[in-house]
Amino acid sequence: MHAYSLIAPAKINLYLEIIGDRPDGYHELAMILQSVTLADRVDLRANGTDYIRVQCDDPQVPTDEGNLAYRAAALMAQQFPEVYRKLGGVDITLEKQIPMGAGLAGGSSDAAAVLVGIDLMWDLGLTQSEIQALAGQLGSDIPFCVAGGTAIATGRGDQLAPLPSFDHLYVVLAKYRSIAVSTPWAYKTYRQQFSGSYISDYEGQSRQQQRVHSGAIVKAIGQQDGKRIGQLLHNDLEKVVLPAYPQVANLRQTLEQMKTLGVMMSGSGSTVFALVETQAQAEQVHQQLRALLPDPDLNIWITQFASSGIRLDY
């Protein structure tokens, strides 16, 4: 049985609209998700025991059942008990580059990599759709992380429609190391403050989802018009996160002063990103931001759009 190393890319939200409440307690969403080249590495190896063991080079990352990568392996053991009894447990080693509490789906992408890797290790022969169905049992972002690229996500974020992928735009990501935003808190707070604007009927929610499918930002993505994409960035969660986290709001305002295609917070934060057309422009924005905000707590990355999700690291 082979060991596998997989690359697990981060994602950003180019668009995030909260449409209404769902019967299952989640929100009805319309999002456009985009993979980027900032990525974790996930190593999987059979360990000859009945145990799932997780190691990580970041001491802040849990290595027990609270880790989505652990839960992904446990789900595969549960779904395929005969194979698990025959082949045994797995050691999972996470090399983290994607920060925690960042709105970049780092944990979700690691879990997606474990699902893909165990499918290969156990020679299950699952299709991508079958892996994504399993991923949906673990979290809303994980089905997207399996395939990656560019996609519209509706429902609670797990109903995916691929869009034409492109990788020529660069992204400057910035996050304060000490600031992590809870995704459940962000959505709960949004519901408390803005539920009066929700679309409550199913037909109305469906119509709004279709408007996103045929909307201006989707057209701009199809035309690979980076300038127009930057103008149409949108994230409803900024309405609650930015007032509660003034440092994140100031970070966004600082990036807006620079020459970029557009600036926005990703997901529930606390990462803010800027889109630019070239690596040279990304490096200039990086230098300007560091000069204006020299706080050693601020991490800055230069990355790029990616056209795929989980892949083997050969």
C-alpha positions as CSV (number, residue, x, y, z in Angstrom):
1,M,0.0,0.0,0.0
2,H,1.5,3.3,-1.2
3,A,2.1,6.4,0.9
4,Y,0.8,9.6,-0.7
5,S,1.7,13.3,-0.5
6,L,-1.0,15.8,-1.6
7,I,-1.2,19.5,-2.1
8,A,-4.2,21.1,-0.5
9,P,-4.8,24.7,-1.8
10,A,-6.5,27.5,0.0
11,K,-9.5,29.3,-1.4
12,I,-10.8,32.8,-1.4
13,N,-14.4,34.0,-1.9
14,L,-14.8,36.4,-4.8
15,Y,-18.5,36.7,-4.0
16,L,-20.5,35.8,-0.9
17,E,-24.2,36.6,-0.6
18,I,-26.4,35.4,2.3
19,I,-29.9,34.9,0.8
20,G,-31.9,33.4,3.7
21,D,-32.4,30.7,6.2
22,R,-32.5,27.0,5.4
23,P,-34.7,24.4,7.2
24,D,-31.5,22.6,8.4
25,G,-30.4,25.7,10.3
26,Y,-27.7,26.7,7.8
27,H,-27.9,29.8,5.6
28,E,-28.9,29.7,1.9
29,L,-25.8,31.1,0.2
30,A,-24.6,32.2,-3.3
31,M,-20.8,32.2,-3.5
32,I,-18.1,32.3,-6.1
33,L,-15.1,30.3,-4.8
34,Q,-11.6,30.5,-6.2
35,S,-8.6,28.3,-5.4
36,V,-5.2,29.9,-4.9
37,T,-1.7,28.4,-4.9
38,L,-1.0,29.0,-1.2
39,A,-1.3,25.4,0.0
40,D,-0.7,22.9,2.8
41,R,1.0,19.6,2.2
42,V,-0.7,16.5,3.5
43,D,1.2,13.2,3.8
44,L,-0.6,9.9,4.3
45,R,1.0,6.6,5.3
46,A,-0.4,3.3,6.6
47,N,0.7,2.8,10.2
48,G,-0.1,-0.9,10.8
49,T,-2.4,-0.2,13.7
50,D,-6.1,0.4,14.1
51,Y,-5.5,4.1,14.9
52,I,-5.8,7.4,13.0
53,R,-2.9,9.6,14.1
54,V,-2.4,13.2,13.1
55,Q,0.8,15.3,13.4
56,C,1.2,18.9,12.5
57,D,4.1,21.4,12.4
58,D,1.8,24.1,13.8
59,P,1.2,23.5,17.5
60,Q,-2.0,25.5,17.4
61,V,-3.6,23.0,15.1
62,P,-5.5,20.2,17.0
63,T,-4.5,16.7,16.3
64,D,-7.5,14.9,17.8
65,E,-11.1,14.5,16.7
66,G,-11.4,18.3,16.5
67,N,-9.2,18.3,13.4
68,L,-11.1,18.0,10.1
69,A,-8.4,15.8,8.6
70,Y,-8.8,13.3,11.4
71,R,-12.6,13.4,10.9
72,A,-12.2,12.8,7.2
73,A,-10.1,9.7,7.9
74,A,-12.6,8.5,10.5
75,L,-15.5,9.0,8.0
76,M,-13.6,6.8,5.4
77,A,-13.1,4.1,8.1
78,Q,-16.8,4.3,8.9
79,Q,-17.9,4.2,5.2
80,F,-15.6,1.4,4.2
81,P,-15.3,-0.8,7.4
82,E,-14.1,-4.0,5.6
83,V,-11.3,-2.2,3.9
84,Y,-10.4,-0.4,7.1
85,R,-10.3,-3.7,9.0
86,K,-8.1,-5.2,6.3
87,L,-5.7,-2.3,5.7
88,G,-5.6,-0.6,9.1
89,G,-5.1,2.9,10.3
90,V,-3.3,5.9,8.8
91,D,-0.7,8.5,9.9
92,I,-1.6,12.0,8.6
93,T,1.1,14.6,8.6
94,L,0.1,18.2,8.0
95,E,2.6,20.8,6.8
96,K,0.7,24.1,7.3
97,Q,1.1,27.1,5.1
98,I,-2.6,28.2,5.2
99,P,-3.3,30.1,8.5
100,M,-6.1,29.1,10.9
101,G,-9.2,31.3,11.4
102,A,-8.5,33.0,8.2
103,G,-11.5,32.4,5.9
104,L,-9.2,30.5,3.5
105,A,-10.6,27.0,4.1
106,G,-7.3,25.5,5.4
107,G,-8.9,22.8,7.5
108,S,-11.4,22.1,4.8
109,S,-8.7,21.6,2.2
110,D,-6.7,19.3,4.5
111,A,-9.8,17.2,5.0
112,A,-10.4,17.1,1.2
113,A,-6.8,15.9,0.7
114,V,-7.3,13.1,3.2
115,L,-10.5,11.9,1.4
116,V,-8.6,11.9,-1.9
117,G,-5.5,10.3,-0.4
118,I,-7.3,7.5,1.4
119,D,-9.3,6.7,-1.8
120,L,-5.9,6.2,-3.5
121,M,-4.3,4.3,-0.6
122,W,-7.2,1.9,-0.3
123,D,-7.7,1.6,-4.1
124,L,-11.4,2.4,-3.7
125,G,-11.8,3.8,-7.2
126,L,-14.3,6.5,-6.1
127,T,-15.3,9.2,-8.6
128,Q,-14.8,12.9,-7.8
129,S,-18.6,13.2,-7.3
130,E,-18.6,10.4,-4.8
131,I,-15.7,11.9,-2.9
132,Q,-17.5,15.3,-2.9
133,A,-20.6,13.6,-1.5
134,L,-18.6,12.3,1.4
135,A,-17.0,15.7,1.8
136,G,-20.4,17.3,2.2
137,Q,-20.9,15.3,5.4
138,L,-18.0,17.0,7.0
139,G,-18.4,20.6,6.0
140,S,-19.7,23.1,3.4
141,D,-16.4,24.1,1.9
142,I,-14.9,20.6,1.6
143,P,-16.7,19.5,-1.6
144,F,-15.3,22.6,-3.4
145,C,-11.8,22.0,-2.0
146,V,-11.8,18.5,-3.6
147,A,-12.1,19.9,-7.2
148,G,-11.0,23.5,-6.7
149,G,-10.6,25.9,-9.6
150,T,-13.4,28.4,-9.9
151,A,-17.0,27.6,-9.0
152,I,-20.4,28.9,-8.0
153,A,-21.5,27.4,-4.7
154,T,-25.1,27.5,-3.6
155,G,-27.3,25.8,-1.0
156,R,-25.2,25.9,2.2
157,G,-22.1,26.1,-0.1
158,D,-22.0,22.4,-1.2
159,Q,-23.9,22.6,-4.4
160,L,-21.3,23.4,-7.0
161,A,-21.4,24.6,-10.6
162,P,-17.9,24.9,-12.2
163,L,-16.9,28.1,-13.9
164,P,-14.1,28.6,-16.5
165,S,-10.9,28.4,-14.6
166,F,-8.0,30.8,-15.1
167,D,-4.8,31.3,-13.2
168,H,-3.3,34.6,-14.5
169,L,-4.4,36.9,-11.6
170,Y,-2.2,37.4,-8.6
171,V,-3.5,37.7,-5.0
172,V,-1.9,39.5,-2.0
173,L,-3.3,38.0,1.2
174,A,-2.9,39.7,4.5
175,K,-3.9,38.5,8.0
176,Y,-3.0,39.4,11.6
177,R,-1.6,36.3,13.2
178,S,-3.4,37.0,16.5
179,I,-6.9,37.6,15.0
180,A,-9.0,34.5,14.1
181,V,-12.7,35.0,13.3
182,S,-15.1,32.2,14.2
183,T,-17.3,31.3,11.2
184,P,-20.3,30.2,13.3
185,W,-20.1,33.6,15.2
186,A,-20.0,35.5,11.9
187,Y,-23.1,33.8,10.4
188,K,-25.0,33.9,13.8
189,T,-24.2,37.6,14.2
190,Y,-25.3,38.3,10.6
191,R,-28.6,36.5,11.2
192,Q,-29.2,38.5,14.4
193,Q,-28.6,41.8,12.6
194,F,-29.9,41.3,9.1
195,S,-32.4,38.5,9.1
196,G,-35.1,41.0,8.3
197,S,-33.7,41.3,4.8
198,Y,-33.7,37.5,4.2
199,I,-35.7,36.0,1.3
200,S,-38.0,33.5,3.2
201,D,-39.7,31.5,0.4
202,Y,-38.0,28.7,-1.5
203,E,-39.0,30.1,-5.0
204,G,-37.5,33.5,-4.1
205,Q,-34.3,32.0,-2.9
206,S,-34.1,29.9,-6.1
207,R,-34.6,33.0,-8.3
208,Q,-31.8,34.9,-6.4
209,Q,-29.4,31.9,-6.9
210,Q,-30.2,31.9,-10.6
211,R,-29.5,35.7,-10.8
212,V,-26.1,35.0,-9.4
213,H,-25.5,32.3,-12.0
214,S,-26.3,34.8,-14.7
215,G,-24.8,37.8,-13.0
216,A,-22.2,40.3,-14.0
217,I,-19.3,38.7,-12.0
218,V,-19.9,35.3,-13.6
219,K,-19.8,37.0,-17.0
220,A,-16.6,38.8,-16.1
221,I,-15.1,35.4,-15.1
222,G,-16.1,33.9,-18.3
223,Q,-14.4,36.7,-20.2
224,Q,-11.4,36.5,-17.9
225,D,-11.8,40.3,-17.2
226,G,-9.7,40.8,-14.1
227,K,-10.5,44.5,-13.9
228,R,-14.2,43.8,-13.9
229,I,-13.9,41.0,-11.4
230,G,-12.1,43.3,-9.0
231,Q,-14.9,45.9,-9.3
232,L,-17.6,43.2,-8.5
233,L,-16.1,41.6,-5.4
234,H,-18.7,41.2,-2.7
235,N,-19.0,39.7,0.8
236,D,-22.0,40.2,3.0
237,L,-20.1,39.0,6.1
238,E,-18.0,42.2,6.0
239,K,-21.0,44.0,7.5
240,V,-20.6,42.2,10.8
241,V,-16.9,41.3,10.9
242,L,-15.3,44.7,10.0
243,P,-17.2,46.6,12.8
244,A,-16.2,44.0,15.3
245,Y,-12.6,43.8,14.3
246,P,-11.3,47.3,13.6
247,Q,-7.8,46.0,12.8
248,V,-9.2,44.0,9.9
249,A,-11.2,47.0,8.8
250,N,-8.1,49.2,8.9
251,L,-6.2,46.5,6.9
252,R,-8.9,46.6,4.2
253,Q,-8.9,50.4,4.1
254,T,-5.1,50.4,3.8
255,L,-5.1,48.0,0.9
256,E,-7.8,50.1,-0.8
257,Q,-5.3,53.0,-1.0
258,M,-3.1,51.0,-3.3
259,K,-3.3,50.3,-7.0
260,T,-5.2,47.0,-7.2
261,L,-8.1,45.5,-9.2
262,G,-10.1,45.2,-6.0
263,V,-9.9,44.4,-2.3
264,M,-12.1,42.3,-0.1
265,M,-12.2,40.1,3.0
266,S,-12.3,36.4,2.3
267,G,-15.1,34.3,3.8
268,S,-15.7,35.1,7.4
269,G,-12.2,36.6,7.7
270,S,-9.8,37.6,9.1
271,T,-7.9,37.5,5.8
272,V,-8.1,40.5,3.5
273,F,-7.0,40.1,-0.1
274,A,-6.2,42.3,-3.1
275,L,-6.3,41.2,-6.7
276,V,-3.6,42.4,-9.1
277,E,-2.6,41.4,-12.7
278,T,1.1,40.7,-12.3
279,Q,3.6,39.3,-9.9
280,A,5.5,42.6,-10.0
281,Q,2.4,44.5,-9.0
282,A,1.8,42.0,-6.2
283,E,5.3,42.5,-4.9
284,Q,4.8,46.3,-5.0
285,V,1.6,46.0,-3.0
286,H,3.3,43.7,-0.5
287,Q,6.1,46.3,0.0
288,Q,3.7,49.2,0.4
289,L,1.5,47.4,2.8
290,R,4.5,46.3,5.0
291,A,5.7,49.9,5.0
292,L,2.3,51.3,6.0
293,L,1.6,48.6,8.6
294,P,4.9,47.4,10.0
295,D,3.3,45.4,12.7
296,P,5.2,42.1,13.1
297,D,1.8,40.4,13.9
298,L,0.8,41.0,10.2
299,N,1.5,38.2,7.8
300,I,1.5,38.9,4.1
301,W,1.5,36.3,1.2
302,I,1.7,36.6,-2.5
303,T,-0.2,33.8,-4.3
304,Q,-2.0,33.3,-7.6
305,F,-5.3,31.9,-8.9
306,A,-5.2,28.1,-9.2
307,S,-7.2,26.1,-11.7
308,S,-7.5,22.9,-9.6
309,G,-8.0,21.6,-6.1
310,I,-6.4,18.6,-4.4
311,R,-3.5,17.2,-6.4
312,L,-0.7,14.7,-5.8
313,D,2.8,16.1,-4.9
314,Y,5.1,14.1,-7.1
